[in-house]
Amino acid sequence: MAGVYKLDITETEADLKQRLRHAKTASDKERLQLLYLLKSGQAKTVQAAATLLARHRI
């Protein structure tokens, strides 16, 4: 399918959670939260994670 991107998240859930707690800016927090949602399985796709964060997928 065109436009499908395979994303491999190498950080652990615990590492992402710790980084999220120490993030300073809102944009950093949003990016880390997106990665955490994907890594933890709460969201299966970037589109689903973006919907949970009330943001556009891009």
JORA-V337047 format. One record per residue. SS is DSSP state (a for helix, b for strand, c for the rest). PHI is phi in degrees with one decimal (999 if undefined). NEAR is the number of other C-alpha atoms within 8 Angstrom. Layout:
BEGIN
((SS,PHI,NEAR) (SS,PHI,NEAR))
END
This chain:
BEGIN
((c,999,3) (c,-69.5,3) (c,84.2,4) (c,-85.9,5) (c,-120.6,4) (c,-87.9,4) (c,-109.5,4) (c,-103.1,4) (c,-98.2,7) (c,-85.7,4) (c,-73.1,6) (c,-81.8,8) (a,-59.9,9) (a,-63.1,6) (a,-64.5,8) (a,-64.3,13) (a,-64.4,9) (a,-66.6,8) (a,-62.6,9) (a,-63.6,11) (a,-65.5,6) (a,-98.6,6) (c,-67.1,9) (c,-93.6,6) (c,-97.6,6) (a,-65.4,7) (a,-67.0,6) (a,-63.9,10) (a,-63.8,11) (a,-63.6,9) (a,-64.1,8) (a,-66.9,11) (a,-64.4,10) (a,-60.6,12) (a,-62.8,10) (a,-63.8,11) (a,-61.2,11) (a,-69.8,13) (a,-65.9,10) (a,-78.3,8) (c,86.9,7) (c,-68.6,8) (c,-132.7,10) (c,-87.8,8) (c,-131.6,7) (a,-62.2,10) (a,-60.5,8) (a,-66.6,9) (a,-65.5,15) (a,-62.6,12) (a,-63.4,10) (a,-63.2,7) (c,-89.0,8) (c,58.1,6) (c,-130.1,7) (c,-75.9,7) (c,-64.2,8) (c,-85.1,2))
END
